[in-house]
């Protein structure tokens, strides 16, 4: 499951790299703070939405796989959003989240 997750994160990361080359959100070479900020927010939003779409398409649920139970159920919508953020954030944060969830699951 973690290999699939990593591959999906890489795929989303590569798609966002291609999208970032378009001048939709301003010139990628601009050093103007407003343009840099707008591009960062826009690309983060796109990657999160792509991550959510991938999680929905492949029915990915980290919490279910790891059997992580914190004593409360945030609901399927919040889990879906969190999974999408994890996949959409790229490969480095995904690796960190996996390591953290594994530690949590071992404590249970």
C-alpha positions as CSV (number, residue, x, y, z in Angstrom):
1,X,0.0,0.0,0.0
2,X,2.8,2.4,0.8
3,X,4.5,1.8,-2.5
4,X,1.2,2.6,-4.3
5,X,0.9,5.7,-2.2
6,X,4.4,6.9,-3.0
7,X,3.9,6.3,-6.7
8,X,0.6,8.2,-6.7
9,X,2.3,11.1,-4.8
10,X,5.0,11.1,-7.4
11,X,2.5,11.1,-10.2
12,X,0.6,14.1,-8.7
13,X,3.9,15.9,-8.1
14,X,5.0,15.4,-11.8
15,X,1.6,16.7,-13.1
16,X,1.8,19.8,-10.9
17,X,5.4,20.4,-12.2
18,X,4.1,20.4,-15.7
19,X,1.2,22.7,-14.8
20,X,3.5,25.0,-13.0
21,X,5.2,25.9,-16.3
22,X,2.0,27.5,-17.6
23,X,1.8,31.2,-17.0
24,X,-1.8,30.9,-15.6
25,X,-0.8,32.2,-12.2
26,X,1.9,34.6,-13.3
27,X,5.4,34.3,-14.6
28,X,7.3,31.5,-12.9
29,X,10.5,33.6,-13.0
30,X,9.0,36.5,-11.2
31,X,10.4,37.5,-7.9
32,X,7.5,39.7,-7.0
33,X,6.1,38.5,-3.6
34,X,2.5,38.7,-4.7
35,X,3.1,36.6,-7.8
36,X,5.2,34.0,-5.9
37,X,2.5,33.8,-3.2
38,X,-0.3,33.5,-5.7
39,X,1.5,30.7,-7.6
40,X,2.3,28.8,-4.4
41,X,-1.3,28.9,-3.2
42,X,-2.7,28.0,-6.6
43,X,-0.3,25.1,-7.2
44,X,-0.9,23.8,-3.7
45,X,-4.6,23.9,-4.3
46,X,-4.2,22.1,-7.6
47,X,-2.0,19.4,-6.1
48,X,-4.4,18.9,-3.2
49,X,-7.4,18.6,-5.5
50,X,-5.5,16.1,-7.7
51,X,-4.5,14.2,-4.5
52,X,-8.1,14.0,-3.4
53,X,-9.2,12.9,-6.9
54,X,-6.6,10.1,-6.9
55,X,-7.6,9.0,-3.4
56,X,-11.2,8.9,-4.4
57,X,-10.5,7.1,-7.7
58,X,-8.4,4.4,-6.1
59,X,-10.3,4.3,-2.7
60,X,-7.3,5.1,-0.7
61,X,-7.7,5.5,3.1
62,X,-4.5,5.6,5.2
63,X,-6.3,5.3,8.4
64,X,-8.1,2.2,7.4
65,X,-4.9,0.5,6.1
66,X,-3.0,1.4,9.3
67,X,-5.9,0.6,11.6
68,X,-5.2,3.9,13.3
69,X,-8.0,4.7,15.7
70,X,-7.6,7.8,17.8
71,X,-10.9,7.1,19.7
72,X,-13.0,9.4,17.4
73,X,-14.2,9.2,13.9
74,X,-13.8,12.5,12.0
75,X,-16.0,11.2,9.3
76,X,-15.4,10.1,5.7
77,X,-15.3,13.6,4.3
78,X,-12.5,14.8,6.6
79,X,-10.6,11.5,6.1
80,X,-10.9,12.0,2.3
81,X,-9.6,15.6,2.6
82,X,-6.7,14.5,4.8
83,X,-5.8,11.7,2.4
84,X,-5.9,14.1,-0.5
85,X,-3.6,16.6,1.2
86,X,-1.2,13.8,2.0
87,X,-1.0,12.5,-1.6
88,X,-1.0,16.0,-3.0
89,X,1.8,17.3,-0.8
90,X,4.4,15.3,-2.7
91,X,6.9,12.6,-1.9
92,X,8.9,14.0,1.0
93,X,5.9,14.8,3.2
94,X,4.3,11.5,2.3
95,X,7.4,9.7,3.5
96,X,7.3,11.6,6.8
97,X,3.5,10.9,7.3
98,X,4.0,7.2,6.6
99,X,6.9,7.0,9.1
100,X,4.8,8.9,11.7
101,X,1.7,6.7,11.2
102,X,3.8,3.5,11.4
103,X,5.1,4.7,14.8
104,X,1.6,5.5,16.0
105,X,0.3,2.1,14.8
106,X,3.1,0.3,16.6
107,X,2.1,2.0,19.9
108,X,-1.5,0.7,19.6
